[in-house]
Amino acid sequence: MLFIQHFFCYDINKIGRDSMQISLTRLFFTFLKIGAFTFGGGYAMIPIIERELVYRYKYIKTEDFYDTLIICQSLPGVIAINFSVFIGLKLRGVRGAVVAAVGVALPSFIIIMTIAAFFFQYIENPIVEAFFKGVRVSVVGLIFLAGFKLLKQNRSYFGVFVAALTFALIVTFEVHPFIIIVSMGLFGLLITKTKEVMNHDPS
């Protein structure tokens, strides 16, 4: 809870005046591009979102990106929408949140409406089948890249242990992801507090 409180208070100190002057139009088209050119959704979008927000437009810093990602993936709902609302809110307030969310969702809405109208007529077309086979394989690569970067950001014995334990709980025991997220969050908090107590200098 203290971490979330601290993170939600970085508006002026971490974002700065330049970011606060980002136009709503630019914010809209940034997230429109993310929504339009990211296939696979979910974790497959993370490398694209990072490239656009951190490296290209420099809306946020790398460490802030991964903190935001942790918060967004721990909440219910689509990670892209959560991310767009969070970043839009931090950069331009409520209007920024609405604009960013509409921008990232609009391409998917238009495309899925079009597919729903025409897809079943061409679902057995060899060209369509070949296209989606390629997309499925590329999505696996994007998800793997996102996982690798997350693990790299938490490169430690503790991080590797938690990742391995999470994988084992899901694959072997089929534990619900929500239970794992809450449990690992509490576990991380316990470890952190234990280290603070052990490193505390009475003098």
Contact map, one row per residue, 1 for C-alpha under 8 A:
11111000000000000000000000000000000000000000000000000000000000000000000000000000000000000000000000000000000000000000000000000000000000000000000000000000000000000000000000000000000000000000000000000000000
11111100000000000000000000000000000000000000000000000000000000000000000000000000000000000000000000000000000000000000000000000000000000000000000000000000000000000000000000000000000000000000000000000000000
11111110000000000000000000000000000000000000000000000000000000000000000000000000000000000000000000000000000000000000000000000000000000000000000000000000000000000000000000000000000000000000000000000000000
11111111000000000000000000000000000000000000000000000000000000000000000000000000000000000000000000000000000000000000000000000000000000000000000000000000000000000000000000000000000000000000000000000000000
11111111100000000000000000000000000000000000000000000000000000000000000000000000000000000000000000000000000000000000000000000000000000000000000000000000000000000000000000000000000000000000000000000000000
01111111110000000000000000000000000000000000000000000000000000000000000000000000000000000000000000000000000000000000000000000000000000000000000000000000000000000000000000000000000000000000000000000000000
00111111110000000000000000000000000000000000000000000000000000000000000000000000000000000000000000000000000000000000000000000000000000000000000000000000000000000000000000000000000000000000000000000000000
00011111111000000000000000000000000000000000000000000000000000000000000000000000000000000000000000000000000000000000000000000000000000000000000000000000000000000000000000000000000000000000000000000000000
00001111111000000000000000000000000000000000000000000000000000000000000000000000000000000000000000000000000000000000000000000000000000000000000000000000000000000000000000000000000000000000000000000000000
00000111111111100000000000000000000000000000000000000000000000000000000000000000000000000000000000000000000000000000000000000000000000000000000000000000000000000000000000000000000000000000000000000000000
00000001111111110000000000000000000000000000000000000000000000000000000000000000000000000110000000000000000000000000000000000000000000000000000000000000000000000000000000000000000000000000000000000000000
00000000011111111000000000000000000000000000000000000000000000000000000000000000000000000000000000000000000000000000000000000000000000000000000000000000000000000000000000000000000000000000000000000000000
00000000011111110000000000000000000000000000000000000000000000000000000000000000000000000000000000000000000000000000000000000000000000000000000000000000000000000000000000000000000000000000000000000000000
00000000011111110000000000000000000000000000000000000000000000000000000000000000000000000000000000000000000000000000000000000000000000000000000000000000000000000000000000000000000000000000000000000000000
00000000011111111111000000000000000000000000000000000000001100000000000000000000000000000010000000000000000000000000000000000000000000000000000000000000000000000000000000000000000000000000000000000000000
00000000001111111111000000000000000000000000000000000000000000000000000000000000000000000000000000000000000000000000000000000000000000000000000000000000000000000000000000000000000000000000000000000000000
00000000000100111111100000000000000000000000000000000000000000000000000000000000000000000000000000000000000000000000000000000000000000000000000000000000000000000000000000000000000000000000000000000000000
00000000000000111111110000000000000000000000000000000000000000000000000000000000000000000000000000000000000000000000000000000000000000000000000000000000000000000000000000000000000000000000000000000000000
00000000000000111111110000000000000000000000000000000000001000000000000000000000000000000010000000000000000000000000000000000000000000000000000000000000000000000000000000000000000000000000000000000000000
00000000000000111111110000000000000000000000000000000000000000000000000000000000000000000011000000000000000000000000000000000000000000000000000000000000000000000000000000000000000000000000000000000000000
00000000000000001111111000000000000000000000000000000000000000000000000000000000000000000000000000000000000000000000000000000000000000000000000000000000000000000000000000000000000000000000000000000000000
00000000000000000111111101100000000000000000000000000000000000000000000000000000000000000011000000000000000000000000000000000000000000000000000000000000000000000000000000000000000000000000000000000000000
00000000000000000000111111100000000000000000000000000000000000000000000000000000000000000000000000000000000000000000000000000000000000000000000000000000000000000000000000000000000000000000000000000000000
00000000000000000000011111110000000000000000000000000000000000000000000000000000000000000001001100100000000000000000000000000000000000000000000000000000000000000000000000000000000000000000000000000000000
00000000000000000000001111111000000000000000000000000000000000000000000000000000000000000000000000000000000000000000000000000000000000000000000000000000000000000000000000000000000000000000000000000000000
00000000000000000000011111111100000000000000000000000000000000000000000000000000000000000000000000000000000000000000000000000000000000000000000000000000000000000000000000000000000000000000000000000000000
00000000000000000000011111111110000000000000000000000000000000000000000000000000000000010000000100110000000000000000000000000000000000000000000000000000000000000000000000000000000000000000000000000000000
00000000000000000000000111111111000000000000000000000000000000000000000000000000000000000000000000110111000000000000000000000000000000000000000000000000000000000000000000000000000000000000000000000000000
00000000000000000000000011111111100000000000000000000000000000000000000000000000000000000000000000000010000000000000000000000000000000000000000000000000000000000000000000000000000000000000000000000000000
00000000000000000000000001111111110000000000000000010000000000000000000000000000000000000000000000000010000000000000000000000000000000000000000000000000000000000000000000000000000000000000000000000000000
00000000000000000000000000111111111000000000000000000000000000000000000000000000000100000000000000011011000000000000000000000000000000000000000000000000000000000000000000000000000000000000000000000000000
00000000000000000000000000011111111100000000000000000000000000000000000000000000000000000000000000010111111000000000000000000000000000000000000000000000000000000000000000000000000000000000000000000000000
00000000000000000000000000001111111110000000000000000000000000000000000000000000000000000000000000000011000000000000000000000000000000000000000000000000000000000000000000000000000000000000000000000000000
00000000000000000000000000000111111111000000100110010000000000000000000000000000000000000000000000000001000000000000000000000000000000000000000000000000000000000000000000000000000000000000000000000000000
00000000000000000000000000000011111111000000000000000000000000000000000000000000000000000000000000000011111100000000000000000000000000000000000000000000000000000000000000000000000000000000000000000000000
00000000000000000000000000000001111111000000000000000000000000000000000000000000000000000000000000000001001100000000000000000000000000000000000000000000000000000000000000000000000000000000000000000000000
00000000000000000000000000000000111111100000000000000000000000000000000000000000000000000000000000000000000000000000000000000000000000000000000000000000000000000000000000000000000000000000000000000000000
00000000000000000000000000000000011111111001100100000000000000000000000000000000000000000000000000000000000000000000000000000000000000000000000000000000000000000000000000000000000000000000000000000000000
00000000000000000000000000000000000011111001100000000000000000000000000000000000000000000000000000000000000000000000000000000000000000100010000000000000000000000000000000000000000000000000000000000000000
00000000000000000000000000000000000001111111100000000000000000000000000000000000000000000000000000000000000000000000000000000000000000110010000000000000000000000000000000000000000000000000000000000000000
00000000000000000000000000000000000001111111100000000000000000000000000000000001000000000000000000000000000000000000000000000000000000000000000000000000000000000000000000000000000000000000000000000000000
00000000000000000000000000000000000000011111110000000000000000000000000000000111000000000000000000000000000000000000000000000000000000000000000000000000000000000000000000000000000000000000000000000000000
00000000000000000000000000000000000000011111110000000000000000000000000000000010000000000000000000000000000000000000000000000000000000000000011001000000000000000000000000000000000000000000000000000000000
00000000000000000000000000000000000001111111111100000000000000000000000000000000000000000000000000000000000000000000000000000000000000000011011001000000000000000000000000000000000000000000000000000000000
00000000000000000000000000000000010001111111111110000000000000000000000000000001000000000000000000000000000000000000000000000000000000000000010000000000000000000000000000000000000000000000000000000000000
00000000000000000000000000000000000000000111111111000000000000000000000000000000000000000000000000000000000000000000000000000000000000000000000001000000000000000000000000000000000000000000000000000000000
00000000000000000000000000000000000000000001111111100000000000000000000000000000000000000000000000000000000000000000000000000000000000000000010011000000000000000000000000000000000000000000000000000000000
00000000000000000000000000000000010001000001111111110000000000000000000000000000000000000000000000000000000000000000000000000000000000000000000000000000000000000000000000000000000000000000000000000000000
00000000000000000000000000000000010000000000111111111100000000000000000000000000000000000000000000000000000000000000000000000000000000000000000000000000000000000000000000000000000000000000000000000000000
00000000000000000000000000000000000000000000011111111110000000001000000000000000000000000000000000000000000000000000000000000000000000000000000000000000000000000000000000000000000000000000000000000000000
00000000000000000000000000000000000000000000001111111111000000000000000000000000000000000000000000000000000000000000000000000000000000000000000000000000000000000000000000000000000000000000000000000000000
00000000000000000000000000000100010000000000000111111111110000000000000000000000000000000000000000000000000000000000000000000000000000000000000000000000000000000000000000000000000000000000000000000000000
00000000000000000000000000000000000000000000000011111111111100000000000000000000000000000000000000000000000000000000000000000000000000000000000000000000000000000000000000000000000000000000000000000000000
00000000000000000000000000000000000000000000000011111111111111001000000000000000000000000000000000000000000000000000000000000000000000000000000000000000000000000000000000000000000000000000000000000000000
00000000000000000000000000000000000000000000000001111111110000000000000000000000000000000000000000000000000000000000000000000000000000000000000000000000000000000000000000000000000000000000000000000000000
00000000000000000000000000000000000000000000000000111111110000000000000000000000000000000000000000000000000000000000000000000000000000000000000000000000000000000000000000000000000000000000000000000000000
00000000000000000000000000000000000000000000000000011111111000000000000000000000000000000000000000000000000000000000000000000000000000000000000000000000000000000000000000000000000000000000000000000000000
00000000000000000000000000000000000000000000000000011111111110000000000000000000000000000000000000000000000000000000000000000000000000000000000000000000000000000000000000000000000000000000000000000000000
00000000000000100010000000000000000000000000000000001100111110000000000000000000000000000000000000000000000000000000000000000000000000000000000000000000000000000000000000000000000000000000000000000000000
00000000000000100000000000000000000000000000000000001100011111011000000000000000000000000000000000000000000000000000000000000000000000000000000000000000000000000000000000000000000000000000000000000000000
00000000000000000000000000000000000000000000000000000100011111111000000000000000000000000000000000000000000000000000000000000000000000000000000000000000000000000000000000000000000000000000000000000000000
00000000000000000000000000000000000000000000000000000100000111111100000000000000000000000000000000000000000000000000000000000000000000000000000000000000000000000000000000000000000000000000000000000000000
00000000000000000000000000000000000000000000000000000000000011111110000000000000000000000000000000000000000000000000000000000000000000000000000000000000000000000000000000000000000000000000000000000000000
00000000000000000000000000000000000000000000000000000000000111111111000000000000000000000000000000000000000000000000000000000000000000000000000000000000000000000000000000000000000000000000000000000000000
00000000000000000000000000000000000000000000000001000100000111111111100000000000000000000000000000000000000000000000000000000000000000000000000000000000000000000000000000000000000000000000000000000000000
00000000000000000000000000000000000000000000000000000000000001111111110000000000000000000000000000000000000000000000000000000000000000000000000000000100000000000000000000000000000000000000000000000000000
00000000000000000000000000000000000000000000000000000000000000111111111000000000000000000000000000000000000000000000000000000000000000000000000000000000000000000000000000000000000000000000000000000000000
00000000000000000000000000000000000000000000000000000000000000011111111100000000001001000000000000000000000000000000000000000000000000000000000000000000000000000000000000000000000000000000000000000000000
00000000000000000000000000000000000000000000000000000000000000001111111110000000001000000000000000000000000000000000000000000000000000000000000000000000000000000000000000000000000000000000000000000000000
00000000000000000000000000000000000000000000000000000000000000000111111111000000000000000000000000000000000000000000000000000000000000000000000000000000000000000000000000000000000000000000000000000000000
00000000000000000000000000000000000000000000000000000000000000000011111111100000000000000000000000000000000000000000000000000000000000000000000000000000000000000000000000000000000000000000000000000000000
00000000000000000000000000000000000000000000000000000000000000000001111111100010011000000000000000000000000000000000000000000000000000000000000000000000000000000000000000000000000000000000000000000000000
00000000000000000000000000000000000000000000000000000000000000000000111111110010000000000000000000000000000000000000000000000000000000000000000000000000000000000000000000000000000000000000000000000000000
00000000000000000000000000000000000000000000000000000000000000000000011111110000000000000000000000000000000000000000000000000000000000000000000000000000000000000000000000000000000010000000000000000000000
00000000000000000000000000000000000000000000000000000000000000000000001111111000010000000000000000000000000000000000000000000000000000000000000000000000000000000000000000000000000000000000000000000000000
00000000000000000000000000000000000000000000000000000000000000000000000011111100000000000000000000000000000000000000000000000000000000000000000000000000000000000000000000000000000000000000000000000000000
00000000000000000000000000000000000000000000000000000000000000000000000000111110110000000000000000000000000000000000000000000000000000000000000000000000000000000000000000000000000000000000000000000000000
00000000000000000000000000000000000000000100000000000000000000000000000000011111110000000000000000000000000000000000000000000000000000000000000000000000000000000000000000000000000000000000000000000000000
00000000000000000000000000000000000000000110000000000000000000000000000110001111111000000000000000000000000000000000000000000000000000000000000000000000000000000000000000000000000000000000000000000000000
00000000000000000000000000000000000000001100100000000000000000000000000000000111111100000000000000000001000000000000000000000000000000000000000000000000000000000000000000000000000000000000000000000000000
00000000000000000000000000000000000000000000000000000000000000000000000000001111111110000000000000001001100000000000000000000000000000000000000000000000000000000000000000000000000000000000000000000000000
00000000000000000000000000000000000000000000000000000000000000000000000100101111111111000000000000000000000000000000000000000000000000000000000000000000000000000000000000000000000000000000000000000000000
00000000000000000000000000000000000000000000000000000000000000000001100100000011111111100000000000000000000000000000000000000000000000000000000000000000000000000000000000000000000000000000000000000000000
00000000000000000000000000000010000000000000000000000000000000000000000000000001111111110000000010011001000000000000000000000000000000000000000000000000000000000000000000000000000000000000000000000000000
00000000000000000000000000000000000000000000000000000000000000000000000000000000111111111000000111011000000000000000000000000000000000000000000000000000000000000000000000000000000000000000000000000000000
00000000000000000000000000000000000000000000000000000000000000000001000000000000011111111100000010000000000000000000000000000000000000000000000000000000000000000000000000000000000000000000000000000000000
00000000000000000000000000000000000000000000000000000000000000000000000000000000001111111110000010010000000000000000000000000000000000000000000000000000000000000000000000000000000000000000000000000000000
00000000000000000000000000100000000000000000000000000000000000000000000000000000000111111111111111111000000000000000000000000000000000000000000000000000000000000000000000000000000000000000000000000000000
00000000000000000000000000000000000000000000000000000000000000000000000000000000000011111111111110000000000000000000000000000000000000000000000000000000000000000000000000000000000000000000000000000000000
00000000001000000000000000000000000000000000000000000000000000000000000000000000000001111111100100000000000000000000000000000000000000000000000000000000000000000000000000000000000000000000000000000000000
00000000001000100011010000000000000000000000000000000000000000000000000000000000000000111111100100000000000000000000000000000000000000000000000000000000000000000000000000000000000000000000000000000000000
00000000000000000001010100000000000000000000000000000000000000000000000000000000000000011111111110000000000000000000000000000000000000000000000000000000000000000000000000000000000000000000000000000000000
00000000000000000000000000000000000000000000000000000000000000000000000000000000000000011111111110000000000000000000000000000000000000000000000000000000000000000000000000000000000000000000000000000000000
00000000000000000000000000000000000000000000000000000000000000000000000000000000000000011001111111000000000000000000000000000000000000000000000000000000000000000000000000000000000000000000000000000000000
00000000000000000000000100000000000000000000000000000000000000000000000000000000000000011001111111100000000000000000000000000000000000000000000000000000000000000000000000000000000000000000000000000000000
00000000000000000000000100100000000000000000000000000000000000000000000000000000000010011111111111110000000000000000000000000000000000000000000000000000000000000000000000000000000000000000000000000000000
00000000000000000000000000000000000000000000000000000000000000000000000000000000000111111001111111111000000000000000000000000000000000000000000000000000000000000000000000000000000000000000000000000000000
00000000000000000000000000000000000000000000000000000000000000000000000000000000000010010000011111111100000000000000000000000000000000000000000000000000000000000000000000000000000000000000000000000000000
00000000000000000000000100110000000000000000000000000000000000000000000000000000000000010000001111111110000000000000000000000000000000000000000000000000000000000000000000000000000000000000000000000000000
00000000000000000000000000110011000000000000000000000000000000000000000000000000000110110000000111111111000000000000000000000000000000000000000000000000000000000000000000000000000000000000000000000000000
00000000000000000000000000000010000000000000000000000000000000000000000000000000100110010000000011111111100000000000000000000000000000000000000000000000000000000000000000000000000000000000000000000000000
00000000000000000000000000010001000000000000000000000000000000000000000000000000000000000000000001111111110000000000000000000000000000000000000000000000000000000000000000000000000000000000000000000000000
00000000000000000000000000011111101000000000000000000000000000000000000000000000000000000000000000111111111000000000000000000000000000000000000000000000000000000000000000000000000000000000000000000000000
00000000000000000000000000010011111100000000000000000000000000000000000000000001100100000000000000011111111100000000000000000000000000000000000000000000000000000000000000000000000000000000000000000000000
00000000000000000000000000000001001000000000000000000000000000000000000000000000100000000000000000001111111110000000000000000000000000000000000000000000000000000000000000000000000000000000000000000000000
00000000000000000000000000000001001000000000000000000000000000000000000000000000000000000000000000000111111111000000000000000000000000000000000000000000000000000000000000000000000000000000000000000000000
00000000000000000000000000000001001100000000000000000000000000000000000000000000000000000000000000000011111111100000000000000000000000000000000000000000000000000000000000000000000000000000000000000000000
00000000000000000000000000000000001100000000000000000000000000000000000000000000000000000000000000000001111111110000000000000000000000000000000000000000000000000000000000000000000000000000000000000000000
00000000000000000000000000000000000000000000000000000000000000000000000000000000000000000000000000000000111111111000000000000000000000000000000000000000000000000000000000000000000000000000000000000000000
00000000000000000000000000000000000000000000000000000000000000000000000000000000000000000000000000000000011111111100000000000000000000000000000000000000000000000000000000000000000000000000000000000000000
00000000000000000000000000000000000000000000000000000000000000000000000000000000000000000000000000000000001111111110000000000000000000000000000000000000000000000000000000000000000000000000000000000000000
00000000000000000000000000000000000000000000000000000000000000000000000000000000000000000000000000000000000111111111000000000000000000000000000000000000000000000000000000000000000000000000000000000000000
00000000000000000000000000000000000000000000000000000000000000000000000000000000000000000000000000000000000011111111100000000000000000000000000000000000000000000000000000000000000000000000000000000000000
00000000000000000000000000000000000000000000000000000000000000000000000000000000000000000000000000000000000001111111111000000000000000000000000000000000000000000000000000000000000000000000000000000000000
00000000000000000000000000000000000000000000000000000000000000000000000000000000000000000000000000000000000000111111111000000000000000000000000000000000000000000000000000000000000000000000000000000000000
00000000000000000000000000000000000000000000000000000000000000000000000000000000000000000000000000000000000000011111111100000000000000000000000000000000000000000000000000000000000000000000000000000000000
00000000000000000000000000000000000000000000000000000000000000000000000000000000000000000000000000000000000000001111111100000000000000000000000000000000000000000000000000000000000000000000000000000000000
00000000000000000000000000000000000000000000000000000000000000000000000000000000000000000000000000000000000000000111111111000000000000000000000000000000000000000000000000000000000000000000000000000000000
00000000000000000000000000000000000000000000000000000000000000000000000000000000000000000000000000000000000000000111111111100000000000000000000000000000000000000000000000000000000000000000000000000000000
00000000000000000000000000000000000000000000000000000000000000000000000000000000000000000000000000000000000000000001111111100000000000000000000000000000000000000000000000000000000000000000000000000000000
00000000000000000000000000000000000000000000000000000000000000000000000000000000000000000000000000000000000000000000011111110000000000000000000000000000000000000000000000000000000000000000000000000000000
00000000000000000000000000000000000000000000000000000000000000000000000000000000000000000000000000000000000000000000011111111001000000000000000000000000000000000000000000000000000000000000000000000000000
00000000000000000000000000000000000000000000000000000000000000000000000000000000000000000000000000000000000000000000001111111001100000000000000000000000000000000000000000000000000000000000000000000000000
00000000000000000000000000000000000000000000000000000000000000000000000000000000000000000000000000000000000000000000000011111101100000000000000000000000000000000000000000000000000000000000000000000000000
00000000000000000000000000000000000000000000000000000000000000000000000000000000000000000000000000000000000000000000000001111111100000000000000000000000000000000000000000000000000000000000000000000000000
00000000000000000000000000000000000000000000000000000000000000000000000000000000000000000000000000000000000000000000000000011111110000000000000000000000000000000000000000000000000000000000000000000000000
00000000000000000000000000000000000000000000000000000000000000000000000000000000000000000000000000000000000000000000000000001111111000000000000000000000000000000000000000000000000000000000000000000000000
00000000000000000000000000000000000000000000000000000000000000000000000000000000000000000000000000000000000000000000000001111111111100000000000000000000000000000000000000000000000000000000000000000000000
00000000000000000000000000000000000000000000000000000000000000000000000000000000000000000000000000000000000000000000000000111111111110000000000000000000000000000000000000000000000000000000000000000000000
00000000000000000000000000000000000000000000000000000000000000000000000000000000000000000000000000000000000000000000000000000111111111000000000000000000000000000000000000000000000000000000000000000000000
00000000000000000000000000000000000000000000000000000000000000000000000000000000000000000000000000000000000000000000000000000011111111100000000000000000000000000000000000000000000000000000000000000000000
00000000000000000000000000000000000000000000000000000000000000000000000000000000000000000000000000000000000000000000000000000001111111110000000000000000000000000000000000000000000000000000000000000000000
00000000000000000000000000000000000000000000000000000000000000000000000000000000000000000000000000000000000000000000000000000000111111111000000000000000000000000000000000000000000000000000000000000000000
00000000000000000000000000000000000000000000000000000000000000000000000000000000000000000000000000000000000000000000000000000000011111111100000000000000000000000000000000000000000000000000000000000000000
00000000000000000000000000000000000000110000000000000000000000000000000000000000000000000000000000000000000000000000000000000000001111111110000000000000000000000000000000000000000000000000000000000000000
00000000000000000000000000000000000000010000000000000000000000000000000000000000000000000000000000000000000000000000000000000000000111111111000000000000000000000000000000000000000000000000000000000000000
00000000000000000000000000000000000000000000000000000000000000000000000000000000000000000000000000000000000000000000000000000000000011111111100000000000000000000000000000000000000000000000000000000000000
00000000000000000000000000000000000000000000000000000000000000000000000000000000000000000000000000000000000000000000000000000000000001111111110000000000000000000000000000000000000000000000000000000000000
00000000000000000000000000000000000000110001000000000000000000000000000000000000000000000000000000000000000000000000000000000000000000111111111000000000000000000000000000000000000000000000000000000000000
00000000000000000000000000000000000000000001000000000000000000000000000000000000000000000000000000000000000000000000000000000000000000011111111100000000000000000000000000000000000000000000000000000000000
00000000000000000000000000000000000000000000000000000000000000000000000000000000000000000000000000000000000000000000000000000000000000001111111110000000000000000000000000000000000000000000000000000000000
00000000000000000000000000000000000000000011101000000000000000000000000000000000000000000000000000000000000000000000000000000000000000000111111111000000000000000000000000000000000000000000000000000000000
00000000000000000000000000000000000000000011000000000000000000000000000000000000000000000000000000000000000000000000000000000000000000000011111111100000000000000000000000000000000000000000000000000000000
00000000000000000000000000000000000000000000000000000000000000000000000000000000000000000000000000000000000000000000000000000000000000000001111111110000000000000000000000000000000000000000000000000000000
00000000000000000000000000000000000000000000001000000000000000000000000000000000000000000000000000000000000000000000000000000000000000000000111111111000000000000000000000000000000000000000000000000000000
00000000000000000000000000000000000000000011011000000000000000000000000000000000000000000000000000000000000000000000000000000000000000000000011111111100000000000000000000000000000000000000000000000000000
00000000000000000000000000000000000000000000000000000000000000000000000000000000000000000000000000000000000000000000000000000000000000000000001111111110000000000000000000000000000000000000000000000000000
00000000000000000000000000000000000000000000000000000000000000000000000000000000000000000000000000000000000000000000000000000000000000000000000111111111000000000000000000000000000000000000000000000000000
00000000000000000000000000000000000000000000000000000000000000000000000000000000000000000000000000000000000000000000000000000000000000000000000011111111100000000000000000000000000000000000000000000000000
00000000000000000000000000000000000000000000000000000000000000000100000000000000000000000000000000000000000000000000000000000000000000000000000001111111110000000000000000000000000000000000000000000000000
00000000000000000000000000000000000000000000000000000000000000000000000000000000000000000000000000000000000000000000000000000000000000000000000000111111111000110010000000000000000000000000000000000000000
00000000000000000000000000000000000000000000000000000000000000000000000000000000000000000000000000000000000000000000000000000000000000000000000000011111111000000000000000000000000000000000000000000000000
00000000000000000000000000000000000000000000000000000000000000000000000000000000000000000000000000000000000000000000000000000000000000000000000000001111111000000000000000000000000000000000000000000000000
00000000000000000000000000000000000000000000000000000000000000000000000000000000000000000000000000000000000000000000000000000000000000000000000000000111111100110000000000000000000000000000000000000000000
00000000000000000000000000000000000000000000000000000000000000000000000000000000000000000000000000000000000000000000000000000000000000000000000000000011111110110000000000000000000000000000000000000000000
00000000000000000000000000000000000000000000000000000000000000000000000000000000000000000000000000000000000000000000000000000000000000000000000000000000011111110000000000000000000000000000000000000000000
00000000000000000000000000000000000000000000000000000000000000000000000000000000000000000000000000000000000000000000000000000000000000000000000000000000001111111000000000000000000000000000000000000000000
00000000000000000000000000000000000000000000000000000000000000000000000000000000000000000000000000000000000000000000000000000000000000000000000000000000000111111100000000000000000000000000000000000000000
00000000000000000000000000000000000000000000000000000000000000000000000000000000000000000000000000000000000000000000000000000000000000000000000000000010011111111110000000000000000000000000000000000000000
00000000000000000000000000000000000000000000000000000000000000000000000000000000000000000000000000000000000000000000000000000000000000000000000000000010011111111111000000000000000000000000000000000000000
00000000000000000000000000000000000000000000000000000000000000000000000000000000000000000000000000000000000000000000000000000000000000000000000000000000000011111111100000000000000000000000000000000000000
00000000000000000000000000000000000000000000000000000000000000000000000000000000000000000000000000000000000000000000000000000000000000000000000000000000000001111111110000000000000000010000000000000000000
00000000000000000000000000000000000000000000000000000000000000000000000000000000000000000000000000000000000000000000000000000000000000000000000000000010000000111111111000000000000000000000000000000000000
00000000000000000000000000000000000000000000000000000000000000000000000000000000000000000000000000000000000000000000000000000000000000000000000000000000000000011111111100000000000000000000000000000000000
00000000000000000000000000000000000000000000000000000000000000000000000000000000000000000000000000000000000000000000000000000000000000000000000000000000000000001111111110000000000000000000000000000000000
00000000000000000000000000000000000000000000000000000000000000000000000000000000000000000000000000000000000000000000000000000000000000000000000000000000000000000111111111000000000100000000000000000000000
00000000000000000000000000000000000000000000000000000000000000000000000000000000000000000000000000000000000000000000000000000000000000000000000000000000000000000011111111100000000000000000000000000000000
00000000000000000000000000000000000000000000000000000000000000000000000000000000000000000000000000000000000000000000000000000000000000000000000000000000000000000001111111111000000000000000000000000000000
00000000000000000000000000000000000000000000000000000000000000000000000000000000000000000000000000000000000000000000000000000000000000000000000000000000000000000000111111111110000000000000000000000000000
00000000000000000000000000000000000000000000000000000000000000000000000000000000000000000000000000000000000000000000000000000000000000000000000000000000000000000000011111111111100000000000000000000000000
00000000000000000000000000000000000000000000000000000000000000000000000000000000000000000000000000000000000000000000000000000000000000000000000000000000000000000000001111111100000000000000000000000000000
00000000000000000000000000000000000000000000000000000000000000000000000000000000000000000000000000000000000000000000000000000000000000000000000000000000000000000000000111111100000000000000000000000000000
00000000000000000000000000000000000000000000000000000000000000000000000000000000000000000000000000000000000000000000000000000000000000000000000000000000000000000000000111111110000000000000000000000000000
00000000000000000000000000000000000000000000000000000000000000000000000000000000000000000000000000000000000000000000000000000000000000000000000000000000000000000000000011111111000000000000000000000000000
00000000000000000000000000000000000000000000000000000000000000000000000000000000000000000000000000000000000000000000000000000000000000000000000000000000000000000000000011001111101100000000000000000000000
00000000000000000000000000000000000000000000000000000000000000000000000000000000000000000000000000000000000000000000000000000000000000000000000000000000000000000000000001000111111100000000000000000000000
00000000000000000000000000000000000000000000000000000000000000000000000000000000000000000000000000000000000000000000000000000000000000000000000000000000000000000000000001000011111110000000000000000000000
00000000000000000000000000000000000000000000000000000000000000000000000000000000000000000000000000000000000000000000000000000000000000000000000000000000000000000000000000000001111111000000000000000000000
00000000000000000000000000000000000000000000000000000000000000000000000000000000000000000000000000000000000000000000000000000000000000000000000000000000000000000000000000000011111111100000000000000000000
00000000000000000000000000000000000000000000000000000000000000000000000000000000000000000000000000000000000000000000000000000000000000000000000000000000000000000000010000000011111111110000000000000000000
00000000000000000000000000000000000000000000000000000000000000000000000001000000000000000000000000000000000000000000000000000000000000000000000000000000000000000000000000000000111111111000000000000000000
00000000000000000000000000000000000000000000000000000000000000000000000000000000000000000000000000000000000000000000000000000000000000000000000000000000000000000000000000000000011111111100000000000000000
00000000000000000000000000000000000000000000000000000000000000000000000000000000000000000000000000000000000000000000000000000000000000000000000000000000000000000000000000000000001111111110000000000000000
00000000000000000000000000000000000000000000000000000000000000000000000000000000000000000000000000000000000000000000000000000000000000000000000000000000000000000100000000000000000111111111000000000000000
00000000000000000000000000000000000000000000000000000000000000000000000000000000000000000000000000000000000000000000000000000000000000000000000000000000000000000000000000000000000011111111100000000000000
00000000000000000000000000000000000000000000000000000000000000000000000000000000000000000000000000000000000000000000000000000000000000000000000000000000000000000000000000000000000001111111110000000000000
00000000000000000000000000000000000000000000000000000000000000000000000000000000000000000000000000000000000000000000000000000000000000000000000000000000000000000000000000000000000000111111111000000000000
00000000000000000000000000000000000000000000000000000000000000000000000000000000000000000000000000000000000000000000000000000000000000000000000000000000000000000000000000000000000000011111111100000000000
00000000000000000000000000000000000000000000000000000000000000000000000000000000000000000000000000000000000000000000000000000000000000000000000000000000000000000000000000000000000000001111111110000000000
00000000000000000000000000000000000000000000000000000000000000000000000000000000000000000000000000000000000000000000000000000000000000000000000000000000000000000000000000000000000000000111111111000000000
00000000000000000000000000000000000000000000000000000000000000000000000000000000000000000000000000000000000000000000000000000000000000000000000000000000000000000000000000000000000000000011111111100000000
00000000000000000000000000000000000000000000000000000000000000000000000000000000000000000000000000000000000000000000000000000000000000000000000000000000000000000000000000000000000000000001111111110000000
00000000000000000000000000000000000000000000000000000000000000000000000000000000000000000000000000000000000000000000000000000000000000000000000000000000000000000000000000000000000000000000111111111000000
00000000000000000000000000000000000000000000000000000000000000000000000000000000000000000000000000000000000000000000000000000000000000000000000000000000000000000000000000000000000000000000011111111100000
00000000000000000000000000000000000000000000000000000000000000000000000000000000000000000000000000000000000000000000000000000000000000000000000000000000000000000000000000000000000000000000001111111110000
00000000000000000000000000000000000000000000000000000000000000000000000000000000000000000000000000000000000000000000000000000000000000000000000000000000000000000000000000000000000000000000000111111111000
00000000000000000000000000000000000000000000000000000000000000000000000000000000000000000000000000000000000000000000000000000000000000000000000000000000000000000000000000000000000000000000000011111111000
00000000000000000000000000000000000000000000000000000000000000000000000000000000000000000000000000000000000000000000000000000000000000000000000000000000000000000000000000000000000000000000000001111111000
00000000000000000000000000000000000000000000000000000000000000000000000000000000000000000000000000000000000000000000000000000000000000000000000000000000000000000000000000000000000000000000000000111111100
00000000000000000000000000000000000000000000000000000000000000000000000000000000000000000000000000000000000000000000000000000000000000000000000000000000000000000000000000000000000000000000000000011111110
00000000000000000000000000000000000000000000000000000000000000000000000000000000000000000000000000000000000000000000000000000000000000000000000000000000000000000000000000000000000000000000000000000011111
00000000000000000000000000000000000000000000000000000000000000000000000000000000000000000000000000000000000000000000000000000000000000000000000000000000000000000000000000000000000000000000000000000001111
00000000000000000000000000000000000000000000000000000000000000000000000000000000000000000000000000000000000000000000000000000000000000000000000000000000000000000000000000000000000000000000000000000000111
